[in-house]
Amino acid sequence: MPKRYTIRLMREAEKGLRRIHRDERKRLEAEILALAENPRPRQSISLQGTRNGYRLRWREWRIVYRIYEDEALVLVVLVGHRKDVYRGL
């Protein structure tokens, strides 16, 4: 049976999600929940300068997260528009 990860959102990620239109937010939430099954989907990119940081993109939105293997945890750090999301890192 494949390992299932716990998903946690940092406060900044929650704020970012609340700012997004409802229809797009639902899709982003589905993308985030899918990380519990597969935290490294084919379209994810490892972030340079971080040990366990990844980014997932959907349209103009970005989900920045970290994977903690020992805890089976995916920590969503930021969610936001591509022009703004990397400023918070």
C-alpha distances in whole Angstrom, upper triangle without the diagonal:
4,7,9,13,16,18,22,25,28,32,33,30,30,34,33,31,34,37,35,36,34,33,32,30,28,26,26,24,22,21,21,18,16,16,13,11,13,15,17,18,20,23,23,25,25,28,31,32,29,27,24,25,24,26,25,28,28,32,34,32,30,27,27,24,23,19,19,16,17,17,14,17,18,22,24,28,30,30,33,35,35,39,38,35,35,38,36,34
4,6,10,13,16,19,22,25,29,30,27,27,31,30,28,31,34,32,33,31,30,29,27,25,24,23,21,19,18,18,15,13,13,10,8,9,12,13,14,17,20,19,21,22,25,27,29,26,23,20,21,20,22,21,24,25,29,31,28,26,23,23,20,19,16,16,13,15,15,11,14,15,19,21,24,26,26,30,32,32,35,35,31,31,35,33,31
4,7,10,13,16,19,22,26,27,24,25,29,28,26,29,32,30,32,30,30,28,26,25,23,22,20,19,18,16,14,13,11,9,7,9,10,12,14,17,20,18,20,20,23,26,27,23,21,17,19,18,20,20,23,24,28,30,27,25,21,21,18,16,13,13,10,11,11,8,11,12,16,18,21,24,24,28,30,30,34,33,29,29,32,30,28
4,7,10,13,16,19,23,24,21,22,25,25,23,26,28,27,29,27,26,25,23,21,20,19,17,15,15,13,11,10,9,6,5,8,9,12,14,17,19,18,20,20,22,25,26,23,21,17,18,18,19,18,22,22,26,28,25,22,19,19,16,15,12,12,11,12,11,7,9,10,14,16,19,21,22,25,28,28,32,30,27,28,30,28,27
4,6,10,13,16,19,20,18,19,22,22,20,23,26,25,27,25,25,24,21,20,19,17,15,15,14,11,10,10,8,4,7,8,8,11,13,17,18,16,18,18,20,23,23,20,18,14,15,15,17,16,20,21,25,26,22,20,16,16,13,12,9,9,9,10,8,5,5,6,10,12,16,18,19,22,25,26,29,27,24,24,27,25,23
4,7,10,13,16,18,16,16,20,20,18,21,24,23,25,24,24,23,20,19,19,17,14,14,14,11,9,11,9,6,9,11,10,14,16,19,20,18,20,19,21,24,24,20,19,15,16,16,17,17,20,21,25,26,22,20,16,16,12,12,10,10,11,12,8,6,5,6,8,11,14,17,17,21,24,25,28,26,23,24,26,23,22
4,7,10,13,15,12,12,16,16,15,17,20,19,22,20,21,19,16,16,16,13,11,12,11,8,7,10,8,6,10,11,10,13,15,19,18,16,18,18,19,22,23,19,18,15,14,14,15,15,17,18,22,22,19,16,13,13,10,10,10,11,12,14,11,9,6,5,6,7,11,13,14,17,21,22,25,23,19,21,23,20,19
4,7,10,12,10,10,13,14,13,15,18,19,21,20,21,20,16,17,17,14,12,14,13,10,10,13,11,10,14,15,12,16,18,21,20,18,19,19,19,22,22,19,18,15,14,15,15,16,18,19,22,22,19,16,13,12,10,10,11,11,14,15,12,11,7,6,5,6,9,11,13,16,20,21,24,21,18,19,21,18,17
4,6,8,6,6,10,10,10,12,15,15,18,18,19,17,14,15,16,13,11,14,13,9,11,14,12,12,16,17,14,17,18,22,20,18,19,19,18,21,21,18,19,16,14,14,14,15,17,18,20,20,16,14,11,10,9,10,12,13,16,18,15,14,11,8,6,5,6,8,9,13,17,18,21,18,15,17,18,15,15
4,5,5,6,9,10,11,13,15,16,19,20,21,19,16,18,19,15,14,17,16,13,15,17,15,16,19,20,17,19,21,24,22,19,20,19,18,21,20,17,18,16,14,15,15,16,18,19,22,21,17,15,12,11,10,11,13,14,18,19,16,16,12,11,7,6,5,7,10,13,17,18,20,17,14,15,16,12,13
4,5,5,6,9,10,11,13,15,18,18,21,19,16,18,19,16,15,18,18,15,17,20,18,19,23,23,20,22,24,27,25,22,23,22,21,23,22,20,21,19,17,18,17,18,20,21,23,21,17,16,14,13,13,14,17,18,22,23,20,20,16,14,11,9,8,9,10,13,16,18,20,16,14,16,16,12,14
4,5,5,6,9,10,11,13,17,18,20,18,15,17,18,15,15,18,17,15,17,20,18,20,23,23,20,22,23,25,23,20,20,20,18,21,20,18,20,18,16,16,15,16,17,18,20,18,15,13,11,11,12,14,17,19,22,24,21,21,17,15,11,9,7,6,8,10,13,15,16,12,10,12,12,9,11
4,5,5,6,9,10,11,15,15,17,15,12,14,15,11,11,14,14,11,14,16,15,16,20,19,17,19,20,22,20,17,18,18,17,20,20,18,20,17,14,14,13,13,14,15,17,16,12,10,8,9,9,12,15,17,20,22,20,19,15,13,10,6,6,4,5,8,12,14,15,13,10,12,13,11,12
4,5,5,6,9,10,13,13,16,14,11,13,15,12,10,14,14,12,14,17,16,17,21,21,19,21,22,24,22,20,21,22,21,24,24,22,23,20,18,17,16,16,17,17,19,18,14,13,11,12,13,15,18,19,23,24,21,20,17,14,12,9,9,8,8,10,14,16,18,15,13,16,16,14,16
4,5,5,7,9,12,13,16,14,12,14,16,13,13,17,17,15,17,20,19,21,24,24,22,24,24,27,24,22,23,23,22,25,25,23,25,22,20,19,18,18,18,18,19,17,14,14,13,14,15,18,20,22,26,27,25,24,20,18,15,12,11,9,8,9,12,15,16,13,12,15,15,13,15
4,5,5,7,11,12,14,12,10,13,14,11,12,15,15,13,16,18,18,20,23,22,20,22,22,24,21,19,20,21,19,22,23,21,23,21,18,17,15,15,14,14,15,13,10,10,10,11,13,17,19,22,25,27,25,24,20,17,14,11,10,7,5,5,9,12,13,10,9,12,13,11,14
4,5,5,9,9,11,9,6,9,11,8,8,12,12,11,13,16,16,18,21,21,19,21,21,23,20,19,20,22,21,24,25,23,25,22,19,18,15,14,14,13,15,13,10,11,10,12,14,17,20,22,25,27,24,23,20,16,14,11,11,9,6,7,10,13,15,13,12,15,16,15,17
4,6,8,8,12,11,8,11,13,11,11,15,15,14,16,19,19,21,24,24,23,24,24,27,24,23,24,25,24,27,28,26,28,25,22,21,19,18,17,16,17,16,13,14,14,16,17,20,23,25,28,30,27,26,22,20,17,14,14,12,10,10,12,16,17,15,14,18,18,17,19
4,7,9,12,10,9,12,14,12,13,16,17,16,19,21,21,23,26,26,24,26,25,27,24,23,24,25,24,27,28,26,29,26,23,22,19,18,17,16,16,14,12,13,14,16,18,22,24,27,30,32,30,28,25,22,19,16,15,12,10,8,10,14,15,13,13,16,17,16,19
4,6,8,7,6,9,11,9,11,14,14,14,17,19,20,22,24,24,23,24,23,24,21,21,22,24,23,26,28,26,28,26,23,21,18,16,14,13,13,11,9,12,12,15,18,21,24,27,29,32,30,28,24,21,19,16,16,13,9,8,9,13,14,13,13,17,18,17,20
4,6,6,6,9,10,10,12,14,15,16,18,20,21,23,25,26,25,26,24,26,23,23,25,27,26,30,31,30,32,29,26,24,21,18,16,14,13,13,11,14,15,19,21,25,27,30,32,35,32,30,27,24,22,19,19,16,13,11,12,15,17,16,16,20,21,21,23
4,6,5,6,9,10,10,12,14,15,16,18,20,22,24,24,24,25,24,26,23,23,26,28,28,31,33,31,32,29,27,24,21,19,17,15,15,15,13,16,16,20,21,25,27,29,31,34,31,29,26,23,22,19,20,17,14,14,15,18,20,19,19,22,24,23,25
4,5,5,7,9,10,11,13,15,16,17,19,21,23,23,23,24,22,24,21,22,25,27,27,31,33,31,33,30,27,24,21,18,16,13,13,14,13,16,16,20,22,25,27,30,31,34,32,29,26,23,23,20,21,19,15,15,15,18,20,20,20,23,25,24,26
4,5,5,6,9,10,11,12,14,15,17,20,21,21,20,21,20,21,18,19,21,24,24,27,29,28,29,26,23,21,17,15,12,9,10,10,9,12,13,16,18,22,24,27,29,32,30,27,24,21,20,17,18,16,12,11,11,14,17,17,16,19,21,21,23
4,5,5,6,9,10,10,12,14,16,18,20,20,19,21,19,21,19,19,21,23,23,27,28,26,28,25,22,19,17,14,13,11,12,12,10,12,11,15,17,20,22,25,27,29,27,25,22,19,18,14,16,13,10,10,12,15,17,17,15,19,21,20,21
4,5,5,6,9,10,11,12,15,16,18,19,19,20,19,21,19,19,22,24,25,28,30,28,29,26,23,21,18,15,14,12,13,15,12,14,13,17,18,21,22,25,27,29,27,24,21,19,18,16,18,16,13,14,15,18,21,20,18,22,24,23,24
4,5,5,6,9,10,11,13,15,16,16,17,18,16,18,15,16,19,22,22,26,28,26,27,24,21,19,16,13,11,9,11,12,11,12,12,15,17,20,21,24,25,28,26,23,21,18,18,15,17,16,12,13,14,16,19,19,18,21,23,22,23
4,5,5,6,9,10,11,14,15,15,14,16,14,16,14,14,16,19,19,23,25,23,24,21,18,15,13,10,9,7,10,11,8,9,8,12,13,16,18,21,23,26,24,21,18,15,15,12,14,12,9,10,12,13,17,16,14,17,20,19,20
4,5,5,6,9,10,12,14,15,14,16,15,18,16,16,18,20,21,25,26,24,24,21,19,16,14,12,12,11,14,15,12,12,10,13,13,16,17,20,22,24,22,19,16,14,14,11,14,13,10,12,15,17,20,19,16,19,22,20,21
4,5,5,6,9,10,12,13,13,15,13,16,15,15,18,20,22,25,27,25,25,22,20,17,15,12,13,11,14,16,13,13,12,15,15,17,18,20,21,24,22,19,17,14,15,13,16,15,13,15,17,18,22,21,19,22,24,23,23
4,6,5,7,10,11,10,10,12,10,13,11,11,14,17,18,22,24,22,22,18,16,13,12,9,9,8,12,14,11,11,9,12,12,15,15,18,19,22,21,18,16,12,13,11,14,13,11,13,15,16,20,19,17,19,22,21,21
4,5,5,8,10,10,9,11,11,14,13,12,15,16,17,21,22,20,20,16,14,12,11,9,11,11,14,15,12,11,8,10,9,12,12,15,17,20,17,15,12,9,10,8,11,11,10,13,15,16,20,19,16,18,21,19,19
4,5,6,8,9,10,12,12,16,15,14,17,19,20,24,25,22,22,18,17,15,14,12,14,14,17,19,16,14,12,14,12,14,14,16,17,19,17,14,12,10,11,11,14,15,13,16,19,20,24,23,19,22,24,22,22
4,5,6,7,8,10,9,12,13,12,16,17,19,23,25,22,22,18,17,14,14,11,13,13,17,19,16,15,12,14,13,14,14,16,16,19,18,14,13,11,13,12,16,16,15,18,20,20,24,24,20,22,25,24,23
4,5,5,4,7,8,11,12,10,13,14,16,20,21,19,18,14,13,11,11,10,13,14,17,19,16,14,11,12,10,11,10,12,13,16,14,11,10,7,10,10,13,14,14,17,19,20,23,22,19,20,23,21,20
4,6,6,10,11,14,15,14,17,17,19,23,24,21,19,16,15,14,15,14,16,17,21,22,19,17,14,14,12,12,10,12,12,14,12,9,8,7,10,11,15,17,17,20,22,23,26,25,22,23,26,24,23
4,6,9,9,13,15,14,17,18,20,24,25,22,21,17,17,15,16,15,17,18,22,24,21,19,16,17,15,15,12,14,13,16,14,11,11,10,14,15,18,20,19,22,24,25,28,28,24,25,28,27,25
4,5,6,9,11,10,13,14,17,20,22,20,18,15,15,13,13,12,15,16,20,22,19,17,14,15,13,13,11,13,12,15,15,11,11,10,13,14,17,18,18,21,23,23,26,26,22,23,26,25,23
4,6,10,11,9,11,11,14,17,19,16,15,11,11,9,10,10,13,15,19,20,18,15,12,12,9,9,7,10,10,14,13,10,9,7,10,11,14,15,16,19,21,20,24,23,19,20,23,21,20
4,6,8,6,8,9,12,15,17,15,14,11,11,8,9,9,12,15,18,20,17,15,12,12,10,10,9,12,12,15,16,13,12,10,13,13,15,17,17,19,21,20,23,23,19,19,23,22,20
4,5,5,9,11,14,17,20,18,17,14,13,10,10,8,11,12,16,18,16,14,12,13,12,13,12,16,15,19,19,16,15,13,15,15,17,18,17,19,20,19,23,23,20,20,24,23,22
4,6,8,11,14,17,20,19,18,16,15,12,11,10,11,13,16,18,17,15,14,15,15,16,15,18,18,22,22,19,19,16,18,18,20,20,19,20,21,19,23,24,21,21,25,24,23
4,7,10,13,16,19,18,18,16,14,10,9,7,8,10,12,14,13,12,12,13,14,15,15,19,19,23,23,20,19,16,18,16,18,17,16,17,17,15,19,20,18,18,22,22,20
4,7,9,13,16,14,15,12,10,6,6,5,7,10,13,14,13,10,9,10,10,11,12,16,16,20,20,18,16,13,14,13,15,15,14,16,16,14,18,18,15,15,19,19,17
4,6,9,12,12,12,11,9,5,5,7,9,12,15,15,14,11,11,10,10,11,12,16,17,20,21,19,18,15,15,14,15,15,15,16,16,14,17,18,15,14,17,18,15
4,6,9,8,9,8,6,4,6,9,12,16,18,18,16,13,12,10,10,10,11,14,15,18,19,18,16,14,14,14,14,15,16,17,18,16,18,18,15,14,17,17,14
4,6,6,8,8,5,5,7,10,12,16,18,17,16,12,12,9,9,10,12,15,16,20,20,19,17,15,14,14,13,13,15,16,17,14,16,16,13,11,14,14,11
4,6,8,9,8,9,10,14,16,20,21,20,19,16,15,12,13,12,14,17,18,21,22,22,20,18,17,17,15,16,18,19,19,16,18,18,15,12,15,15,11
4,7,9,8,11,13,16,18,22,24,23,21,17,17,13,13,12,15,16,18,20,22,22,20,18,17,17,15,16,19,20,21,18,19,18,16,13,14,14,10
4,6,5,8,11,15,18,21,24,22,20,17,15,11,11,9,11,12,15,17,18,18,16,15,14,14,13,14,17,19,20,18,20,19,16,13,15,14,10
4,6,9,13,16,19,23,25,25,22,19,17,13,11,9,9,10,12,14,15,16,15,14,13,15,14,16,19,21,23,21,23,22,19,16,18,17,13
4,7,10,13,17,20,23,23,20,16,14,11,8,5,6,7,9,12,13,13,11,10,10,12,12,14,17,19,21,20,22,21,17,16,18,17,13
4,7,10,14,17,20,19,17,13,11,7,6,4,7,10,12,15,15,14,12,10,9,10,9,11,13,16,18,16,18,17,14,12,15,13,10
4,7,10,14,17,16,14,10,8,6,5,6,8,11,13,17,17,15,13,10,10,9,10,11,12,14,16,14,17,16,13,12,15,14,12
4,7,10,13,13,10,7,6,4,6,9,11,15,17,20,20,18,15,12,12,10,10,9,10,11,12,11,14,14,10,10,14,13,12
4,7,10,11,9,6,5,7,8,11,13,16,18,21,21,18,16,13,13,11,12,11,10,11,12,11,14,15,12,12,16,16,15
4,6,7,6,5,6,9,11,14,16,20,22,25,24,22,20,16,16,13,14,12,10,10,10,8,12,13,11,12,16,16,16
4,6,5,6,8,12,14,17,19,23,24,28,26,24,22,18,18,15,16,14,11,10,10,10,13,15,13,15,18,19,19
4,6,8,11,14,17,21,22,26,28,31,30,28,25,21,21,18,18,16,13,11,9,9,12,14,13,16,18,19,20
4,7,10,13,17,20,23,26,28,32,30,28,25,22,21,17,17,14,11,9,6,6,8,11,10,13,15,17,18
4,7,10,13,17,19,23,25,28,27,25,22,18,17,14,14,10,7,6,5,5,9,10,8,11,14,14,15
4,6,10,13,16,20,22,25,24,22,19,15,14,11,11,8,6,6,6,6,9,9,7,9,12,12,13
4,6,10,13,16,19,22,20,18,15,12,10,7,8,6,5,7,9,9,13,12,8,10,13,12,12
4,7,10,14,16,19,18,17,14,10,9,6,6,5,6,9,11,11,13,12,8,9,12,10,9
4,7,10,13,16,15,13,10,7,5,4,5,7,9,12,15,14,17,15,12,12,14,12,11
4,7,10,12,12,11,8,6,5,6,7,10,12,16,18,18,20,18,15,14,17,14,12
4,6,9,9,8,6,5,6,9,11,13,15,19,21,21,23,22,18,18,20,18,16
4,6,6,6,5,6,8,11,13,16,18,22,25,24,27,25,21,21,23,20,18
4,5,5,7,8,11,14,16,19,21,25,27,27,29,28,24,24,26,24,21
4,6,8,11,13,16,18,22,24,27,30,30,32,31,27,26,28,26,23
4,5,9,11,14,16,20,22,26,29,29,31,29,26,25,27,25,22
4,7,10,13,16,19,21,24,27,27,30,28,25,25,27,24,22
4,6,10,12,15,17,21,24,24,27,25,21,22,24,21,19
4,6,9,12,14,17,20,20,23,22,18,18,21,18,17
4,6,9,11,15,18,19,21,19,15,16,18,15,14
4,6,8,11,15,15,18,16,12,13,15,13,12
4,7,10,14,14,16,13,10,11,12,9,9
4,7,10,11,13,10,7,9,10,8,9
4,7,9,11,9,7,10,12,10,11
4,6,8,7,5,9,10,10,12
4,6,6,6,9,11,12,14
4,6,6,7,10,11,13
4,6,7,8,11,13
4,6,6,8,10
4,6,6,8
4,5,6
4,6
4
